[in-house]
Amino acid sequence: MPLFVIILFYATACNRPNEKIKEYINTTDSVAINFFKVDGTIDTVVAVKMVRNKKVIEDLSSMISASAAKPPVKCGYDGSLHFFKNNRVIQDIGFRMNDAACMYFTFKQEGELKASVLSKEAFELLQNIRK
């Protein structure tokens, strides 16, 4: 019976929201979004968008924090988000959105690599920002 409880705890822990990252990035005043070449490598930035709309920043922070996941091992990146507060980057977050098997946000939090699921809504928001 204790093994079942451990497995259940582990399974549910991965789907829990990450409130710390949400609170942290929700205080930012702008986000620079780099979109990379659509092959998972970070070598080529093909578009850069600046977001200063507080509602969009709040939406992004909610989506990034919504569902914690185990950090992916070999997914690559389709872009990066750089959250600014008073003209200083306070959080960098990578994302992969063009591979159905690897749709994640990844970031460092308290020195540890963390990840969250990049939802369909997050995909659509990033696509709309890129246009």
N, CA, C and O of each residue as an XYZ file, in Angstrom:
524
protein
N       0.801     -1.215      0.000
C       0.000      0.000      0.000
C       0.845      1.281      0.000
O       0.487      2.223     -0.706
N       1.957      1.362      0.763
C       2.748      2.591      0.743
C       3.319      2.908     -0.641
O       3.447      4.083     -0.986
N       3.664      1.903     -1.440
C       4.179      2.144     -2.781
C       3.127      2.846     -3.633
O       3.459      3.752     -4.397
N       1.885      2.447     -3.514
C       0.794      3.069     -4.246
C       0.676      4.548     -3.878
O       0.479      5.395     -4.750
N       0.797      4.853     -2.597
C       0.700      6.237     -2.137
C       1.846      7.068     -2.711
O       1.635      8.208     -3.124
N       3.033      6.518     -2.740
C       4.192      7.227     -3.294
C       3.991      7.500     -4.780
O       4.256      8.604     -5.257
N       3.526      6.495     -5.505
C       3.282      6.659     -6.945
C       2.194      7.700     -7.184
O       2.332      8.547     -8.066
N       1.128      7.646     -6.414
C       0.039      8.615     -6.552
C       0.535     10.031     -6.266
O       0.193     10.967     -6.989
N       1.335     10.191     -5.219
C       1.877     11.505     -4.881
C       2.742     12.035     -6.016
O       2.616     13.199     -6.399
N       3.623     11.189     -6.561
C       4.506     11.605     -7.648
C       3.702     11.989     -8.891
O       4.000     12.991     -9.541
N       2.700     11.205     -9.212
C       1.886     11.473    -10.408
C       1.124     12.782    -10.280
O       1.024     13.534    -11.249
N       0.589     13.064     -9.110
C      -0.167     14.301     -8.954
C       0.740     15.507     -8.764
O       0.342     16.622     -9.100
N       1.930     15.323     -8.244
C       2.851     16.448     -8.027
C       3.264     17.084     -9.343
O       3.504     18.290     -9.388
N       3.352     16.320    -10.399
C       3.780     16.853    -11.689
C       2.726     17.738    -12.341
O       3.057     18.549    -13.205
N       1.477     17.601    -11.949
C       0.419     18.388    -12.571
C       0.003     19.579    -11.728
O      -0.975     20.251    -12.056
N       0.711     19.852    -10.668
C       0.349     20.943     -9.785
C       0.868     22.262    -10.339
O       1.905     22.296    -11.002
N       0.155     23.339    -10.071
C       0.633     24.655    -10.502
C       1.892     25.060     -9.751
O       2.110     24.648     -8.612
N       2.710     25.864    -10.397
C       3.923     26.392     -9.789
C       3.640     27.849     -9.437
O       3.916     28.753    -10.226
N       3.094     28.065     -8.256
C       2.688     29.406     -7.836
C       3.873     30.358     -7.665
O       3.729     31.562     -7.874
N       5.045     29.833     -7.285
C       6.213     30.694     -7.084
C       6.620     31.399     -8.372
O       6.879     32.602     -8.372
N       6.674     30.647     -9.467
C       7.083     31.269    -10.728
C       6.013     32.252    -11.197
O       6.331     33.303    -11.754
N       4.756     31.913    -10.972
C       3.670     32.807    -11.375
C       3.777     34.141    -10.650
O       3.706     35.196    -11.279
N       3.947     34.104     -9.343
C       4.059     35.336     -8.567
C       5.281     36.146     -8.992
O       5.227     37.373     -9.076
N       6.366     35.456     -9.255
C       7.619     36.120     -9.613
C       7.519     36.839    -10.964
O       7.859     38.018    -11.062
N       7.059     36.144    -11.991
C       7.025     36.768    -13.326
C       5.818     37.665    -13.533
O       5.799     38.471    -14.463
N       4.818     37.538    -12.683
C       3.637     38.386    -12.793
C       3.954     39.834    -12.410
O       3.183     40.739    -12.732
N       5.072     40.060    -11.732
C       5.455     41.407    -11.313
C       6.225     42.155    -12.392
O       6.600     43.311    -12.192
N       6.464     41.523    -13.517
C       7.281     42.146    -14.557
C       6.487     43.193    -15.330
O       5.257     43.213    -15.301
N       7.222     44.061    -16.020
C       6.547     45.115    -16.781
C       6.640     44.916    -18.291
O       5.975     45.620    -19.050
N       7.466     43.953    -18.734
C       7.544     43.669    -20.166
C       8.187     42.304    -20.389
O       8.851     41.750    -19.513
N       7.964     41.786    -21.592
C       8.517     40.491    -21.980
C       9.052     40.615    -23.405
O       8.350     41.077    -24.304
N      10.294     40.199    -23.597
C      10.855     40.096    -24.943
C      10.760     38.623    -25.337
O      11.232     37.744    -24.616
N      10.149     38.369    -26.480
C       9.978     36.991    -26.938
C      10.787     36.805    -28.211
O      10.557     37.485    -29.212
N      11.733     35.881    -28.164
C      12.522     35.511    -29.342
C      11.927     34.246    -29.933
O      11.719     33.260    -29.226
N      11.657     34.277    -31.211
C      11.188     33.088    -31.922
C      12.348     32.585    -32.768
O      12.927     33.334    -33.554
N      12.680     31.310    -32.599
C      13.797     30.705    -33.310
C      13.319     30.020    -34.583
O      12.122     29.823    -34.790
N      14.266     29.666    -35.419
C      13.990     28.852    -36.597
C      13.248     27.597    -36.117
O      13.596     27.044    -35.074
N      12.254     27.152    -36.843
C      11.351     26.091    -36.384
C      11.953     24.693    -36.560
O      11.367     23.830    -37.213
N      13.137     24.485    -35.961
C      13.714     23.141    -36.005
C      14.261     22.714    -34.649
O      14.960     21.706    -34.549
N      13.945     23.478    -33.606
C      14.354     23.114    -32.260
C      15.712     23.618    -31.835
O      16.123     23.385    -30.698
N      16.431     24.313    -32.729
C      17.735     24.850    -32.364
C      17.615     26.326    -32.014
O      16.674     27.000    -32.433
N      18.574     26.820    -31.242
C      18.516     28.223    -30.826
C      19.467     29.109    -31.623
O      19.729     30.246    -31.232
N      19.974     28.605    -32.715
C      20.972     29.332    -33.491
C      20.422     30.541    -34.233
O      21.147     31.513    -34.447
N      19.162     30.498    -34.627
C      18.633     31.536    -35.489
C      17.382     32.164    -34.904
O      16.350     31.504    -34.776
N      17.472     33.435    -34.549
C      16.296     34.184    -34.116
C      15.670     34.767    -35.372
O      16.308     35.529    -36.098
N      14.416     34.404    -35.624
C      13.744     34.862    -36.834
C      12.746     35.984    -36.554
O      12.318     36.675    -37.479
N      12.372     36.173    -35.288
C      11.460     37.258    -34.921
C      11.639     37.580    -33.442
O      11.882     36.694    -32.623
N      11.513     38.855    -33.120
C      11.554     39.309    -31.731
C      10.332     40.189    -31.517
O      10.080     41.117    -32.286
N       9.587     39.895    -30.479
C       8.394     40.678    -30.148
C       8.497     41.165    -28.715
O       8.890     40.416    -27.821
N       8.141     42.422    -28.500
C       8.095     42.993    -27.151
C       6.638     43.079    -26.721
O       5.778     43.533    -27.476
N       6.376     42.637    -25.499
C       5.031     42.685    -24.943
C       5.084     43.553    -23.693
O       5.861     43.303    -22.771
N       4.236     44.583    -23.684
C       4.141     45.449    -22.516
C       2.737     45.443    -21.925
O       2.497     46.047    -20.879
N       1.825     44.772    -22.583
C       0.439     44.682    -22.138
C       0.363     43.801    -20.894
O       0.679     42.613    -20.949
N      -0.057     44.387    -19.772
C      -0.076     43.675    -18.487
C      -0.988     42.449    -18.544
O      -0.675     41.432    -17.926
N      -2.082     42.518    -19.251
C      -3.009     41.380    -19.358
C      -2.326     40.208    -20.064
O      -2.481     39.062    -19.642
N      -1.588     40.475    -21.111
C      -0.872     39.414    -21.834
C       0.222     38.820    -20.945
O       0.422     37.605    -20.941
N       0.928     39.664    -20.196
C       1.954     39.170    -19.268
C       1.320     38.282    -18.207
O       1.863     37.228    -17.876
N       0.177     38.697    -17.671
C      -0.526     37.884    -16.675
C      -0.988     36.558    -17.280
O      -0.896     35.515    -16.633
N      -1.483     36.596    -18.510
C      -1.899     35.357    -19.186
C      -0.703     34.417    -19.360
O      -0.802     33.222    -19.082
N       0.418     34.960    -19.817
C       1.619     34.138    -19.982
C       2.057     33.527    -18.655
O       2.374     32.339    -18.593
N       2.078     34.333    -17.593
C       2.510     33.807    -16.297
C       1.569     32.722    -15.799
O       2.015     31.743    -15.200
N       0.274     32.883    -16.038
C      -0.690     31.842    -15.651
C      -0.465     30.561    -16.445
O      -0.538     29.465    -15.888
N      -0.195     30.688    -17.722
C       0.019     29.516    -18.572
C       1.330     28.813    -18.228
O       1.394     27.583    -18.220
N       2.365     29.585    -17.947
C       3.663     29.003    -17.605
C       3.596     28.261    -16.281
O       4.255     27.235    -16.111
N       2.823     28.759    -15.361
C       2.761     28.155    -14.027
C       1.670     27.104    -13.875
O       1.592     26.458    -12.830
N       0.835     26.916    -14.876
C      -0.380     26.103    -14.732
C      -0.133     24.635    -14.417
O      -0.816     24.078    -13.557
N       0.809     23.994    -15.078
C       0.949     22.547    -14.932
C       2.419     22.137    -14.945
O       3.024     21.994    -16.007
N       2.982     21.952    -13.758
C       4.380     21.544    -13.645
C       4.600     20.197    -14.318
O       3.709     19.348    -14.338
N       5.786     20.011    -14.865
C       6.126     18.763    -15.557
C       7.588     18.438    -15.300
O       8.363     19.291    -14.866
N       7.942     17.227    -15.567
C       9.347     16.824    -15.487
C      10.076     17.496    -16.647
O       9.604     17.433    -17.782
N      11.216     18.138    -16.388
C      11.933     18.807    -17.483
C      12.275     17.821    -18.610
O      12.787     16.731    -18.356
N      11.988     18.215    -19.843
C      12.291     17.341    -20.973
C      13.797     17.215    -21.172
O      14.553     18.143    -20.883
N      14.220     16.065    -21.665
C      15.644     15.817    -21.839
C      16.161     16.361    -23.163
O      17.142     17.104    -23.182
N      15.521     16.007    -24.262
C      16.033     16.388    -25.583
C      14.932     16.935    -26.473
O      14.589     16.322    -27.484
N      14.386     18.063    -26.115
C      13.308     18.631    -26.924
C      13.754     19.778    -27.818
O      13.170     19.984    -28.882
N      14.758     20.516    -27.423
C      15.147     21.698    -28.183
C      14.236     22.869    -27.839
O      13.416     22.785    -26.925
N      14.387     23.955    -28.577
C      13.627     25.170    -28.293
C      13.120     25.799    -29.577
O      13.763     25.735    -30.624
N      11.955     26.404    -29.466
C      11.398     27.196    -30.561
C      11.446     28.681    -30.242
O      11.148     29.519    -31.093
N      11.824     29.000    -29.005
C      11.908     30.401    -28.625
C      12.260     30.578    -27.174
O      12.443     29.616    -26.429
N      12.353     31.847    -26.790
C      12.661     32.176    -25.398
C      11.881     33.412    -24.989
O      11.604     34.297    -25.799
N      11.539     33.446    -23.721
C      10.854     34.591    -23.133
C      11.801     35.213    -22.115
O      12.415     34.505    -21.317
N      11.918     36.519    -22.145
C      12.782     37.231    -21.215
C      11.919     38.261    -20.488
O      11.534     39.281    -21.060
N      11.625     37.981    -19.231
C      10.756     38.837    -18.433
C      11.583     39.952    -17.796
O      12.574     39.694    -17.114
N      11.156     41.206    -18.029
C      11.864     42.384    -17.540
C      11.088     43.084    -16.426
O       9.858     43.130    -16.424
N      11.845     43.618    -15.491
C      11.288     44.494    -14.469
C      12.285     45.635    -14.297
O      13.450     45.407    -13.969
N      11.824     46.856    -14.519
C      12.687     48.039    -14.432
C      13.927     47.898    -15.321
O      15.049     48.173    -14.894
N      13.704     47.471    -16.547
C      14.761     47.341    -17.560
C      15.827     46.295    -17.249
O      16.922     46.345    -17.810
N      15.520     45.344    -16.359
C      16.450     44.248    -16.049
C      15.727     42.928    -16.258
O      14.570     42.777    -15.866
N      16.405     41.981    -16.873
C      15.831     40.644    -17.035
C      15.820     39.975    -15.672
O      16.849     39.881    -15.004
N      14.626     39.507    -15.262
C      14.555     38.804    -13.984
C      14.269     37.315    -14.157
O      14.442     36.534    -13.221
N      13.830     36.919    -15.359
C      13.580     35.493    -15.591
C      13.663     35.195    -17.082
O      13.066     35.891    -17.903
N      14.406     34.159    -17.416
C      14.478     33.646    -18.785
C      13.745     32.314    -18.816
O      13.911     31.475    -17.931
N      12.933     32.134    -19.851
C      12.173     30.893    -20.004
C      12.247     30.465    -21.461
O      11.931     31.242    -22.363
N      12.666     29.225    -21.685
C      12.673     28.677    -23.036
C      11.354     27.981    -23.305
O      10.650     27.583    -22.376
N      11.021     27.836    -24.581
C       9.806     27.086    -24.899
C       9.964     26.292    -26.176
O      10.714     26.663    -27.079
N       9.243     25.198    -26.227
C       9.144     24.342    -27.424
C       7.659     24.209    -27.708
O       6.898     23.768    -26.846
N       7.240     24.585    -28.906
C       5.816     24.575    -29.240
C       5.506     23.950    -30.591
O       4.333     23.799    -30.934
N       6.512     23.585    -31.364
C       6.270     23.061    -32.705
C       6.555     21.572    -32.824
O       6.853     21.079    -33.912
N       6.467     20.865    -31.724
C       6.644     19.420    -31.701
C       5.627     18.871    -30.702
O       5.768     19.072    -29.496
N       4.621     18.190    -31.196
C       3.523     17.712    -30.346
C       4.005     16.863    -29.170
O       3.341     16.821    -28.134
N       5.132     16.197    -29.307
C       5.652     15.350    -28.230
C       6.491     16.144    -27.228
O       6.869     15.615    -26.183
N       6.778     17.381    -27.533
C       7.661     18.202    -26.686
C       7.134     19.619    -26.560
O       7.774     20.554    -27.040
N       6.014     19.796    -25.945
C       5.463     21.142    -25.793
C       5.617     21.575    -24.339
O       4.780     21.274    -23.488
N       6.738     22.309    -24.074
C       7.078     22.676    -22.708
C       7.646     24.078    -22.626
O       8.206     24.603    -23.588
N       7.485     24.674    -21.445
C       8.259     25.824    -21.020
C       9.332     25.257    -20.094
O       9.035     24.368    -19.296
N      10.560     25.742    -20.176
C      11.607     25.314    -19.248
C      12.317     26.544    -18.691
O      12.499     27.541    -19.391
N      12.709     26.459    -17.434
C      13.316     27.597    -16.762
C      14.066     27.140    -15.520
O      13.837     26.047    -15.002
N      14.960     27.994    -15.056
C      15.666     27.766    -13.797
C      14.876     28.452    -12.692
O      14.456     29.602    -12.820
N      14.687     27.714    -11.607
C      14.018     28.271    -10.438
C      14.777     27.801     -9.209
O      14.893     26.603     -8.952
N      15.291     28.762     -8.454
C      16.087     28.446     -7.264
C      17.228     27.482     -7.609
O      17.527     26.560     -6.849
N      17.858     27.711     -8.765
C      19.003     26.922     -9.191
C      18.683     25.560     -9.777
O      19.595     24.803    -10.108
N      17.420     25.238     -9.911
C      17.001     23.923    -10.401
C      16.220     24.075    -11.702
O      15.413     24.993    -11.842
N      16.462     23.165    -12.662
C      15.720     23.186    -13.913
C      14.296     22.725    -13.665
O      14.069     21.660    -13.091
N      13.341     23.531    -14.098
C      11.919     23.228    -13.944
C      11.268     23.284    -15.318
O      11.827     23.830    -16.269
N      10.075     22.708    -15.397
C       9.327     22.741    -16.657
C       7.841     22.784    -16.365
O       7.385     22.439    -15.275
N       7.105     23.216    -17.366
C       5.651     23.159    -17.316
C       5.147     22.877    -18.720
O       5.838     23.119    -19.709
N       3.954     22.370    -18.783
C       3.349     22.004    -20.064
C       2.955     23.267    -20.815
O       2.359     24.178    -20.240
N       3.286     23.318    -22.086
C       2.855     24.401    -22.952
C       1.516     23.978    -23.546
O       1.461     23.134    -24.440
N       0.456     24.564    -23.049
C      -0.912     24.179    -23.422
C      -1.289     24.677    -24.810
O      -0.571     25.464    -25.426
N      -2.420     24.205    -25.280
C      -2.961     24.659    -26.567
C      -3.199     26.168    -26.527
O      -2.938     26.870    -27.504
N      -3.699     26.664    -25.384
C      -3.950     28.102    -25.235
C      -2.643     28.894    -25.286
O      -2.588     29.967    -25.887
N      -1.605     28.371    -24.662
C      -0.300     29.039    -24.700
C       0.250     29.049    -26.124
O       0.800     30.053    -26.577
N       0.098     27.935    -26.820
C       0.520     27.841    -28.219
C      -0.171     28.920    -29.050
O       0.474     29.638    -29.814
N      -1.490     29.024    -28.889
C      -2.259     30.020    -29.650
C      -1.856     31.442    -29.302
O      -1.756     32.289    -30.190
N      -1.620     31.720    -28.019
C      -1.201     33.053    -27.615
C       0.160     33.394    -28.223
O       0.340     34.489    -28.754
N       1.110     32.474    -28.152
C       2.423     32.720    -28.744
C       2.331     32.913    -30.247
O       3.023     33.764    -30.807
N       1.482     32.130    -30.907
C       1.283     32.297    -32.355
C       0.725     33.676    -32.676
O       1.164     34.321    -33.628
N      -0.247     34.131    -31.880
C      -0.840     35.456    -32.119
C       0.160     36.569    -31.867
O       0.170     37.565    -32.590
N       0.997     36.418    -30.855
C       2.018     37.432    -30.580
C       3.018     37.498    -31.728
O       3.475     38.578    -32.103
N       3.352     36.342    -32.280
C       4.347     36.306    -33.364
C       3.879     37.000    -34.635
O       4.700     37.532    -35.383
N       2.579     37.005    -34.891
C       2.029     37.601    -36.137
C       2.280     39.083    -36.246
O       1.878     39.706    -37.229
